[in-house]
Amino acid sequence: MSALSALLLAFGLITNPAYGAVDTVARGLAVQAAAQAPAADPRISVRPATVRQVTGRSYLPGNYSATTSMMTRSWQRAYVPVSAIKIAIPNWYVNTTTGGEVGFGGVLTATASIEYPKGTFTRITFGGGQTSGTAADFTTLWSDLTPLGFTIPANAYFRISIYMANPVGLANMNYAFASDRGRGDEFAYNGTDHTMDATVQGSGTTSAYYPAAVLAMSDRPVWFVIGDSLAAGINETITDPSGGRGFVGRALAKLGPYLNYGVPGDYAQWFVAGHARRLELLQAAGVTAGFDLYGSNDIYNGRTSAQLIADRATIRGYLPSINIYDGTVTPRTASNDNWKTAANQTISNTTTNTQRVTFNTGVRAGLAGSPGYVDIAGGVETSTSDEFGPVQDGGV
């Protein structure tokens, strides 16, 4: 068992069937040890420092639009001091209709800036000091590791502004409260380049765009999440000051840098069929551990437990040196009172629910090669006769 796994287990974040239930004494000793020797705590630092992910608000576009330009701002939190920064802008998106990664079909042009402190803009450069950058179809545009001329302190908030254009089309995030306007997100279709001024962009909260990675020198571990809408947090209506979204993501954002690559509508089998660009990003971002939360769309659209377990093993094999933890799959139900009570819910499909229960049983027993799991279903699932407590495999 790795030191990281041991600490996560002690803090009650991960359950490993080989080690049983959380030991409260072990948790207390882990807290004490971390307080006495924080430099040795693997949740806090890795050695040596490299250029890696340093914020917690990086997502992937999954909503294609024929619009040819977008102007966007996203607020970010620096987990470490940042004096030079590098960002990633995909000239592709995750297609949630046919699956896989898809290029737009045209050349992407982009400009970008850092806003820190508020109202002060510093140009992010591309291609060795150029004001703008271009990327061929189905590639990722990386900026230079741009020196800022100042240092953004650890835990400080700043904004990244991006203007991009593609004559064929672009993609963004598009779901409720994808844009956290209260803390500084902005988004507008078309228009002009405002990366070096504070002109407010748009007014809505359902469209947003974020850099796919935000890198700087760091010795912090980098977590990632892959999955579908539950990982992405598609139905969340309350934004988090840590920047986290979705199952697991909100917790990870409180620990340190992470990448949320959950895409609404995605499937594990689609990730297996087309993942090259996402894998490139994860490796470039210096990920140290992650969570595979795929499964809901797969199971409820006819995949079996055995097929999903096989997909999990295949995905784990893409990053063989990285611990990729598993998540259980929550139930799907219909309700005649807008999910106010358990008694008024019914299982959407008993056949697929059987596969879900079988899959979750396998996860709890320990999948081959898995370092551990988070029992999401175990924390939220109940039965129609129990309104107030979790009931494993209860169905609602």
Phi, psi and chi 1 to 4 in degrees:
 res  aa     phi    psi   chi1   chi2   chi3   chi4
   1 MET       -  126.6 -172.6  178.1 -167.3      -
   2 SER   -68.8  161.4   70.0      -      -      -
   3 ALA   -61.7  -38.4      -      -      -      -
   4 LEU   -63.1  -46.3  174.6   60.5      -      -
   5 SER   -61.4  -39.5  -62.8      -      -      -
   6 ALA   -63.2  -42.7      -      -      -      -
   7 LEU   -67.6  -42.6  -88.1  172.5      -      -
   8 LEU   -61.7  -41.3  -72.8  168.3      -      -
   9 LEU   -62.4  -45.1  176.6   63.2      -      -
  10 ALA   -63.5  -34.8      -      -      -      -
  11 PHE   -83.2   -1.3  -83.4   86.8      -      -
  12 GLY    79.1   17.8      -      -      -      -
  13 LEU   -83.4  -30.4  -65.6  176.1      -      -
  14 ILE  -134.8  140.3  -70.3  173.7      -      -
  15 THR  -105.9  132.0  -61.0      -      -      -
  16 ASN  -119.5  120.4 -170.1  -46.7      -      -
  17 PRO   -59.3  -21.6   19.2  -31.3      -      -
  18 ALA   -74.8  -14.7      -      -      -      -
  19 TYR  -120.1    2.5  -63.5   90.0      -      -
  20 GLY    74.0 -158.5      -      -      -      -
  21 ALA   -72.7  163.9      -      -      -      -
  22 VAL   -64.5  130.3  173.1      -      -      -
  23 ASP   -95.8  116.0 -174.4  -30.5      -      -
  24 THR   -66.3  -30.9   54.9      -      -      -
  25 VAL   -66.4  -44.2  173.8      -      -      -
  26 ALA   -61.7  -38.4      -      -      -      -
  27 ARG   -62.1  -46.1  177.1 -174.4  -65.6  179.4
  28 GLY   -62.6  -41.8      -      -      -      -
  29 LEU   -64.8  -36.7  -69.6  172.5      -      -
  30 ALA   -66.3  -40.9      -      -      -      -
  31 VAL   -61.9  -45.8  172.1      -      -      -
  32 GLN   -62.5  -43.3 -176.1 -178.9   38.4      -
  33 ALA   -64.9  -41.4      -      -      -      -
  34 ALA   -64.7  -37.2      -      -      -      -
  35 ALA   -69.4  -35.9      -      -      -      -
  36 GLN   -78.8  -31.7  -68.7  173.8  -16.7      -
  37 ALA  -137.6   68.3      -      -      -      -
  38 PRO   -60.8  -29.1   20.5  -32.7      -      -
  39 ALA   -66.3  -21.2      -      -      -      -
  40 ALA   -93.2   -2.4      -      -      -      -
  41 ASP   -78.2  111.8 -174.8  -12.3      -      -
  42 PRO   -68.7  -11.0   26.2  -34.6      -      -
  43 ARG   -74.3  -19.0  -61.4  174.7  -50.0  144.2
  44 ILE  -100.9  -39.2  -64.3  173.7      -      -
  45 SER  -147.1  155.1   62.3      -      -      -
  46 VAL  -126.5  165.9  -66.0      -      -      -
  47 ARG  -128.2  139.3  -61.9  -70.0 -168.9  -86.4
  48 PRO   -87.7  174.9   34.1  -35.9      -      -
  49 ALA   -69.8  138.4      -      -      -      -
  50 THR  -139.4  175.6   59.7      -      -      -
  51 VAL   -77.4  115.3  176.5      -      -      -
  52 ARG  -152.5  176.1   59.4  178.7   60.9 -130.3
  53 GLN   -59.1  136.0  179.7   75.7    5.2      -
  54 VAL  -129.2    2.5  -66.6      -      -      -
  55 THR  -127.2 -178.5   72.3      -      -      -
  56 GLY  -123.6   19.9      -      -      -      -
  57 ARG  -129.5   65.4  -59.4 -168.6   81.6 -139.3
  58 SER  -121.1  126.4  -70.3      -      -      -
  59 TYR  -136.2  172.4  -55.2   93.5      -      -
  60 LEU  -113.8  140.6  -65.9  176.5      -      -
  61 PRO   -72.6  140.7   26.0  -32.7      -      -
  62 GLY  -137.3    1.7      -      -      -      -
  63 ASN  -116.3  100.6  178.8   68.1      -      -
  64 TYR   -72.8  143.0  172.5   78.1      -      -
  65 SER  -139.4  143.6  172.1      -      -      -
  66 ALA   -75.2   -2.8      -      -      -      -
  67 THR   -59.9  146.0 -172.5      -      -      -
  68 THR  -102.1   -2.7   57.2      -      -      -
  69 SER  -153.9  155.9   66.1      -      -      -
  70 MET  -145.0  142.6  -63.5 -171.7  -54.4      -
  71 MET  -120.5  124.5  175.9   63.7 -148.8      -
  72 THR  -141.6  150.3  178.8      -      -      -
  73 ARG  -130.0  142.1  -52.7 -172.5 -157.9  -82.4
  74 SER  -133.9  135.0   63.8      -      -      -
  75 TRP   -80.8  146.4   67.3  -93.8      -      -
  76 GLN  -136.7  157.3  -57.2  -76.1  -21.0      -
  77 ARG  -120.3  125.5  174.2 -168.2  175.8 -165.5
  78 ALA   -85.2  119.0      -      -      -      -
  79 TYR   -80.4  -15.3  -72.7   95.0      -      -
  80 VAL  -135.0  164.1  -62.2      -      -      -
  81 PRO   -61.7  134.5  -22.0   32.7      -      -
  82 VAL  -122.1  118.3  173.7      -      -      -
  83 SER  -117.5   -9.9   56.8      -      -      -
  84 ALA  -148.3  141.7      -      -      -      -
  85 ILE  -137.4  150.0 -157.7  162.3      -      -
  86 LYS  -138.4  133.1 -178.4  176.5 -176.2  177.1
  87 ILE  -125.4  159.5   65.9  171.5      -      -
  88 ALA  -118.1  133.4      -      -      -      -
  89 ILE  -127.6  108.0  -54.9  172.5      -      -
  90 PRO   -72.0  135.8  -15.5   30.1      -      -
  91 ASN   -99.2   49.2 -168.6   18.1      -      -
  92 TRP  -165.7  170.8   50.8  -88.5      -      -
  93 TYR  -147.8  168.4   69.6  106.7      -      -
  94 VAL   -92.7  114.0 -179.7      -      -      -
  95 ASN   -80.7  117.2 -170.9  -49.8      -      -
  96 THR   -98.7   11.1   57.1      -      -      -
  97 THR  -101.8  -46.2  -58.6      -      -      -
  98 THR  -110.9  -11.4   59.0      -      -      -
  99 GLY    92.2  157.6      -      -      -      -
 100 GLY    84.2 -177.6      -      -      -      -
 101 GLU   -98.8  134.9  -58.2  161.7  -13.6      -
 102 VAL  -133.2  132.0 -178.7      -      -      -
 103 GLY   -78.5  156.4      -      -      -      -
 104 PHE   -76.6  -24.9  -63.2  117.6      -      -
 105 GLY   102.5   -1.1      -      -      -      -
 106 GLY  -137.2  175.6      -      -      -      -
 107 VAL   -83.8  132.1  174.3      -      -      -
 108 LEU   -92.2  135.0  174.1   76.2      -      -
 109 THR  -120.0  137.0  -58.6      -      -      -
 110 ALA  -146.5  150.9      -      -      -      -
 111 THR  -126.9  160.5   58.2      -      -      -
 112 ALA  -157.6  161.2      -      -      -      -
 113 SER  -152.5  161.6   69.9      -      -      -
 114 ILE  -104.7  133.9  -67.5  -68.1      -      -
 115 GLU  -109.6  107.6 -177.3 -175.8    0.0      -
 116 TYR  -166.3  129.6 -177.5   85.3      -      -
 117 PRO   -66.2 -177.2   28.2  -35.6      -      -
 118 LYS   -54.4  128.8 -175.6  176.9 -178.9 -179.9
 119 GLY    89.7   -5.9      -      -      -      -
 120 THR  -110.3  121.3  -60.1      -      -      -
 121 PHE  -112.9  135.7  -62.8   87.3      -      -
 122 THR  -124.7  127.1  -58.7      -      -      -
 123 ARG   -67.3  132.0  176.2   67.6   68.5 -167.3
 124 ILE   -89.4  129.5  -65.6  175.1      -      -
 125 THR  -102.7  165.3   62.4      -      -      -
 126 PHE  -134.3  152.3  -61.1   84.0      -      -
 127 GLY    58.7   35.7      -      -      -      -
 128 GLY    84.6   36.8      -      -      -      -
 129 GLY   108.7    7.7      -      -      -      -
 130 GLN   -82.1  149.9  -58.8  -58.5  -53.6      -
 131 THR   -65.9  -34.3  -61.1      -      -      -
 132 SER  -128.2  163.3   64.5      -      -      -
 133 GLY  -131.4  159.1      -      -      -      -
 134 THR  -129.5  152.3   59.7      -      -      -
 135 ALA  -138.7  134.1      -      -      -      -
 136 ALA   -65.8  162.4      -      -      -      -
 137 ASP   -55.6  139.5 -177.3   42.6      -      -
 138 PHE    61.3   36.9 -160.3   46.1      -      -
 139 THR  -131.0  168.8   64.8      -      -      -
 140 THR  -106.3  129.3  -61.5      -      -      -
 141 LEU   -84.5  120.3  173.7   61.1      -      -
 142 TRP  -106.5  135.5  -74.3   95.1      -      -
 143 SER   -76.9  171.3   76.2      -      -      -
 144 ASP   -65.1  162.0  -61.5  -30.2      -      -
 145 LEU   -78.0   87.8 -178.9   60.2      -      -
 146 THR   -80.5  119.1  -53.5      -      -      -
 147 PRO   -66.1  134.1  -17.9   30.9      -      -
 148 LEU   -90.9  -23.4  -60.2  177.8      -      -
 149 GLY    83.0    3.6      -      -      -      -
 150 PHE  -158.1  176.0   55.9   87.1      -      -
 151 THR  -121.5  126.5  -61.8      -      -      -
 152 ILE   -80.8  120.3  -59.3  172.4      -      -
 153 PRO   -65.4  156.2  -18.2   31.4      -      -
 154 ALA   -58.2  137.3      -      -      -      -
 155 ASN    73.0    7.7  -62.9  -47.4      -      -
 156 ALA   -83.8  151.8      -      -      -      -
 157 TYR   -95.8  143.3  -68.9   86.2      -      -
 158 PHE  -148.6  174.4   63.9   97.5      -      -
 159 ARG  -124.1  146.9  -70.0 -157.7  -62.3  179.2
 160 ILE  -112.0  124.6  -64.9  176.9      -      -
 161 SER  -106.7  135.8  -62.4      -      -      -
 162 ILE  -134.7  131.3  -60.0  172.7      -      -
 163 TYR  -116.0  129.3  175.8   79.7      -      -
 164 MET  -137.3  151.7   68.0 -163.2   83.6      -
 165 ALA  -142.0  142.9      -      -      -      -
 166 ASN  -150.1  123.4 -172.8  -40.4      -      -
 167 PRO   -65.0  -13.4   23.7  -34.5      -      -
 168 VAL   -95.6  -39.0  178.3      -      -      -
 169 GLY   155.4  172.8      -      -      -      -
 170 LEU  -142.2 -179.4  -67.4  162.6      -      -
 171 ALA  -143.6  158.2      -      -      -      -
 172 ASN  -150.0 -177.1   64.6  -40.5      -      -
 173 MET   -88.0  140.1  -65.1  170.7   64.1      -
 174 ASN  -147.1   90.3 -174.4  -88.1      -      -
 175 TYR  -164.2  169.2   43.3   83.8      -      -
 176 ALA   -53.0  127.1      -      -      -      -
 177 PHE    58.5   29.7  -62.5   96.2      -      -
 178 ALA   -63.8  -30.1      -      -      -      -
 179 SER  -102.2  118.5  177.9      -      -      -
 180 ASP   -92.5   78.6 -177.5   -0.6      -      -
 181 ARG   -66.9  -27.5  -62.9 -168.5   69.5   87.5
 182 GLY   -62.9  -27.2      -      -      -      -
 183 ARG  -105.9    1.2  -65.3 -174.7  177.9   88.1
 184 GLY   126.3   -0.7      -      -      -      -
 185 ASP   -68.9  145.5  -71.0  -15.5      -      -
 186 GLU  -144.2  153.1  -61.4  175.8   11.8      -
 187 PHE  -156.9  137.5  179.8   90.0      -      -
 188 ALA  -150.5  136.0      -      -      -      -
 189 TYR   -75.6  147.2  -73.0  117.2      -      -
 190 ASN    56.3 -145.8  -60.1  -41.0      -      -
 191 GLY    79.7 -158.2      -      -      -      -
 192 THR  -125.9  174.3   55.2      -      -      -
 193 ASP   -76.5  116.1 -174.9  -14.2      -      -
 194 HIS  -123.4   34.8  -72.2  -75.4      -      -
 195 THR   -72.3  -15.4   53.9      -      -      -
 196 MET  -113.7   17.8  -65.9  -61.5  -71.8      -
 197 ASP  -146.5  171.9   66.3   66.9      -      -
 198 ALA   -97.6   16.6      -      -      -      -
 199 THR   -55.6  120.9  -55.9      -      -      -
 200 VAL   -65.8  135.2  176.6      -      -      -
 201 GLN  -109.2  120.6  -58.6  -62.4  -60.7      -
 202 GLY    68.2 -176.4      -      -      -      -
 203 SER  -145.4   -8.5   60.1      -      -      -
 204 GLY   -87.6  171.5      -      -      -      -
 205 THR  -120.7    4.4   60.6      -      -      -
 206 THR  -102.9   -5.3   57.8      -      -      -
 207 SER  -122.4  139.2  -67.6      -      -      -
 208 ALA  -157.5  164.2      -      -      -      -
 209 TYR  -147.4  138.4 -173.6   90.1      -      -
 210 TYR  -132.6  150.0  -58.2   87.3      -      -
 211 PRO   -60.4  143.5   19.5  -29.3      -      -
 212 ALA   -74.4  -15.9      -      -      -      -
 213 ALA  -160.0  147.8      -      -      -      -
 214 VAL  -132.1  107.6 -178.8      -      -      -
 215 LEU  -111.2  150.7  -47.4 -174.3      -      -
 216 ALA  -162.3  174.6      -      -      -      -
 217 MET   -66.5  130.7  -74.2  -63.6  -64.0      -
 218 SER  -159.5  148.9  171.4      -      -      -
 219 ASP  -113.2   17.8   65.6   -7.7      -      -
 220 ARG   -87.5  144.8  -61.6  -68.8  -65.2  -88.3
 221 PRO   -61.4  153.3  -18.8   30.7      -      -
 222 VAL  -125.2  117.9  177.8      -      -      -
 223 TRP   -96.5  161.3  -71.7   79.2      -      -
 224 PHE  -142.5  158.2   69.2   90.3      -      -
 225 VAL  -129.0  132.0  176.4      -      -      -
 226 ILE  -121.9  147.2   53.3  173.8      -      -
 227 GLY   161.4 -157.5      -      -      -      -
 228 ASP  -108.1 -147.3   49.2   35.3      -      -
 229 SER   -64.1  -29.4   59.9      -      -      -
 230 LEU   -68.0  -34.5  -61.0  175.8      -      -
 231 ALA   -73.0  -36.8      -      -      -      -
 232 ALA   -77.0  -22.6      -      -      -      -
 233 GLY    80.4   43.1      -      -      -      -
 234 ILE   -63.8  -31.7 -170.5  171.1      -      -
 235 ASN  -101.2   10.5  -71.7  -37.4      -      -
 236 GLU   -72.4  136.6  -67.0  177.8    1.6      -
 237 THR  -116.3   -4.2   57.9      -      -      -
 238 ILE  -117.5  120.5  -61.3  174.1      -      -
 239 THR   -81.3  158.2   57.3      -      -      -
 240 ASP  -114.6  130.3 -167.3  -47.6      -      -
 241 PRO   -64.1  -16.0   20.2  -32.2      -      -
 242 SER   -80.4  -16.8   68.8      -      -      -
 243 GLY    93.2   -3.4      -      -      -      -
 244 GLY   -76.5  152.2      -      -      -      -
 245 ARG  -138.6  151.9  -69.3 -175.0   67.5   97.6
 246 GLY    78.2  173.2      -      -      -      -
 247 PHE   -55.4  131.1  -72.1  169.5      -      -
 248 VAL    74.9  -41.3  177.1      -      -      -
 249 GLY   -58.2  -39.1      -      -      -      -
 250 ARG   -63.5  -35.5  -76.2 -179.8  176.9 -107.2
 251 ALA   -72.4  -42.5      -      -      -      -
 252 LEU   -62.9  -38.7  -67.8  179.9      -      -
 253 ALA   -63.4  -22.0      -      -      -      -
 254 LYS   -82.6  -17.8  -69.1  173.0  175.4   59.0
 255 LEU   -88.0  -37.9  -70.3  175.0      -      -
 256 GLY   164.7 -164.4      -      -      -      -
 257 PRO   -59.8  139.7  -20.1   31.4      -      -
 258 TYR  -156.5  163.2   93.6  107.9      -      -
 259 LEU  -116.7  126.4  -58.5  147.7      -      -
 260 ASN  -103.5  100.7 -169.9  -28.6      -      -
 261 TYR  -105.0   28.0  -75.6  175.2      -      -
 262 GLY   -72.8  133.9      -      -      -      -
 263 VAL  -127.7  121.0  179.2      -      -      -
 264 PRO   -54.4  132.6  -28.1   36.4      -      -
 265 GLY    88.3   -2.6      -      -      -      -
 266 ASP   -80.8  161.2 -155.4    9.6      -      -
 267 TYR  -127.7  152.2  -67.8   65.1      -      -
 268 ALA   -61.3  -42.7      -      -      -      -
 269 GLN   -65.7  -30.2   60.5  177.0  -38.1      -
 270 TRP   -72.7  -37.1  -73.7   -6.6      -      -
 271 PHE   -61.6  -43.0 -173.8   94.9      -      -
 272 VAL   -61.1  -39.0  169.5      -      -      -
 273 ALA   -72.9  -25.6      -      -      -      -
 274 GLY  -157.8  102.5      -      -      -      -
 275 HIS  -141.1    3.1   56.1  -92.2      -      -
 276 ALA   -58.3  -43.9      -      -      -      -
 277 ARG   -70.0  -38.3  -65.1  -65.4  175.5  -96.6
 278 ARG   -66.4  -38.2  -78.4  171.9  -77.4 -171.1
 279 LEU   -64.9  -39.6 -168.0   60.6      -      -
 280 GLU   -59.1  -44.2  -71.7  173.1   -3.1      -
 281 LEU   -63.9  -45.5  -75.4  169.9      -      -
 282 LEU   -60.2  -42.9  -68.1  171.6      -      -
 283 GLN   -68.4  -42.0  -68.1  169.7  -33.1      -
 284 ALA   -65.3  -29.9      -      -      -      -
 285 ALA   -80.2   -6.3      -      -      -      -
 286 GLY    73.0   37.7      -      -      -      -
 287 VAL   -62.2  144.6  -65.1      -      -      -
 288 THR  -114.7  -18.6   53.9      -      -      -
 289 ALA  -167.9  161.5      -      -      -      -
 290 GLY  -158.3  177.1      -      -      -      -
 291 PHE  -126.0  133.4  -74.7   92.6      -      -
 292 ASP  -101.4  108.6 -175.5  -18.4      -      -
 293 LEU  -110.6   16.9  -56.5 -175.6      -      -
 294 TYR   -66.0  156.1  -80.6  114.6      -      -
 295 GLY   146.1  -36.8      -      -      -      -
 296 SER   -62.1  -51.8 -178.2      -      -      -
 297 ASN   -65.3  -37.0  -69.6  -26.9      -      -
 298 ASP   -61.7  -54.6  -63.2   82.8      -      -
 299 ILE   -65.6  -43.0  -76.5  178.0      -      -
 300 TYR   -79.8    3.1  -73.6   99.1      -      -
 301 ASN  -122.0   26.5  -74.9  -82.2      -      -
 302 GLY   105.6   -5.8      -      -      -      -
 303 ARG   -75.1  149.2  -62.0  -79.4  -76.9  178.5
 304 THR   -91.5  165.3   65.6      -      -      -
 305 SER   -57.4  -43.8  169.6      -      -      -
 306 ALA   -62.2  -39.5      -      -      -      -
 307 GLN   -67.0  -40.9  -71.5  171.9  -41.8      -
 308 LEU   -68.2  -39.4 -178.6   55.7      -      -
 309 ILE   -61.5  -39.7  -71.4  172.5      -      -
 310 ALA   -64.7  -40.0      -      -      -      -
 311 ASP   -64.0  -40.7  -73.2  -19.8      -      -
 312 ARG   -59.8  -42.7  -71.9  -86.3  179.6  102.8
 313 ALA   -65.4  -39.9      -      -      -      -
 314 THR   -63.1  -46.0  -60.9      -      -      -
 315 ILE   -63.0  -41.0  -67.3  170.0      -      -
 316 ARG   -60.4  -33.1 -171.3  170.8  -74.6  111.6
 317 GLY   -69.7  -17.5      -      -      -      -
 318 TYR   -69.8  -27.4  -62.1  145.7      -      -
 319 LEU  -128.2   70.3  -67.0  165.7      -      -
 320 PRO   -64.5  -21.3   22.9  -34.0      -      -
 321 SER   -94.0    3.0   62.2      -      -      -
 322 ILE  -111.2  135.3  -59.8  -63.3      -      -
 323 ASN   -73.0  118.6  -82.2  -25.7      -      -
 324 ILE  -115.6  109.5  -58.3  179.4      -      -
 325 TYR   -84.6  155.1  -63.1   89.1      -      -
 326 ASP  -101.0  156.8  -70.6  -69.1      -      -
 327 GLY  -125.0  144.2      -      -      -      -
 328 THR   -77.3  165.1   52.3      -      -      -
 329 VAL  -104.0  129.4  175.1      -      -      -
 330 THR   -79.4  158.6   52.2      -      -      -
 331 PRO   -76.0  162.2   26.9  -34.6      -      -
 332 ARG  -117.2  133.2  -69.8 -166.2 -174.7 -174.7
 333 THR  -136.7  163.6   64.6      -      -      -
 334 ALA  -105.9  152.6      -      -      -      -
 335 SER  -141.7  144.0  169.9      -      -      -
 336 ASN  -105.2   10.2   60.6   17.5      -      -
 337 ASP  -137.1   30.6   62.9    0.2      -      -
 338 ASN    59.3   38.3 -161.0   28.9      -      -
 339 TRP    62.5   31.5  -72.6  -87.7      -      -
 340 LYS   -75.9  -31.2  -67.7  179.9  179.5  178.5
 341 THR  -131.6  154.2   64.5      -      -      -
 342 ALA   -73.9  -33.8      -      -      -      -
 343 ALA   -62.5  -28.0      -      -      -      -
 344 ASN   -97.5   20.7  -74.8  -40.4      -      -
 345 GLN  -108.1  151.8  -67.2 -178.3   52.3      -
 346 THR  -134.3  146.1   55.0      -      -      -
 347 ILE   -63.9  132.2  -62.3  170.4      -      -
 348 SER   -65.7  -38.3  -63.9      -      -      -
 349 ASN  -153.3  112.0 -174.7  -52.9      -      -
 350 THR   -67.6  -31.9   55.1      -      -      -
 351 THR   -66.9  -49.3  -60.9      -      -      -
 352 THR   -68.5  -31.5   54.4      -      -      -
 353 ASN   -65.1  -34.0 -169.5   63.3      -      -
 354 THR   -61.4  -41.7  -62.5      -      -      -
 355 GLN   -66.0  -36.9  -69.0  -62.4  -41.0      -
 356 ARG   -63.0  -46.4 -179.1 -171.6   69.6   86.3
 357 VAL   -62.2  -41.4  170.6      -      -      -
 358 THR   -62.2  -43.6  -59.9      -      -      -
 359 PHE   -62.7  -48.1  172.9   76.0      -      -
 360 ASN   -61.9  -36.5  -73.7  -12.0      -      -
 361 THR   -60.9  -40.6  -60.9      -      -      -
 362 GLY   -65.0  -41.4      -      -      -      -
 363 VAL   -62.8  -43.9  169.3      -      -      -
 364 ARG   -67.8  -27.8  -69.0  168.0 -177.7  139.3
 365 ALA   -79.0  -19.5      -      -      -      -
 366 GLY   105.0  105.9      -      -      -      -
 367 LEU   -74.7  148.4  -59.9 -178.5      -      -
 368 ALA   -57.4  126.3      -      -      -      -
 369 GLY    84.8   -5.4      -      -      -      -
 370 SER   -84.7  134.1  175.4      -      -      -
 371 PRO   -80.1  -11.4   30.4  -35.6      -      -
 372 GLY   158.7 -172.4      -      -      -      -
 373 TYR  -154.1  162.4   67.9   94.9      -      -
 374 VAL  -113.9  123.4  170.6      -      -      -
 375 ASP   -89.2   78.6 -166.8   -2.9      -      -
 376 ILE   -64.7  -45.8  -59.8  168.3      -      -
 377 ALA   -60.7  -39.3      -      -      -      -
 378 GLY   -63.8  -23.3      -      -      -      -
 379 GLY   -87.8  -20.3      -      -      -      -
 380 VAL  -120.3  -15.6  -58.3      -      -      -
 381 GLU   -83.7  140.2 -170.6  171.7    0.8      -
 382 THR  -139.3 -164.3 -174.3      -      -      -
 383 SER  -125.3  167.9   67.7      -      -      -
 384 THR   -66.9  -17.0   54.9      -      -      -
 385 SER   -99.6   -0.7   60.5      -      -      -
 386 ASP  -130.5  101.3 -173.0  -15.4      -      -
 387 GLU   -80.6  -19.5  -66.4  -75.8  -21.6      -
 388 PHE  -119.4    2.6  -55.0  106.2      -      -
 389 GLY  -148.2  152.3      -      -      -      -
 390 PRO   -62.8  138.6  -21.1   33.8      -      -
 391 VAL  -129.3  110.0  175.0      -      -      -
 392 GLN   -58.8  129.9 -175.0  168.2  -59.8      -
 393 ASP    61.4   25.0  -55.6  -30.3      -      -
 394 GLY   -67.5  -27.7      -      -      -      -
 395 GLY   102.9  -17.7      -      -      -      -
 396 VAL  -134.4      -  -56.4      -      -      -
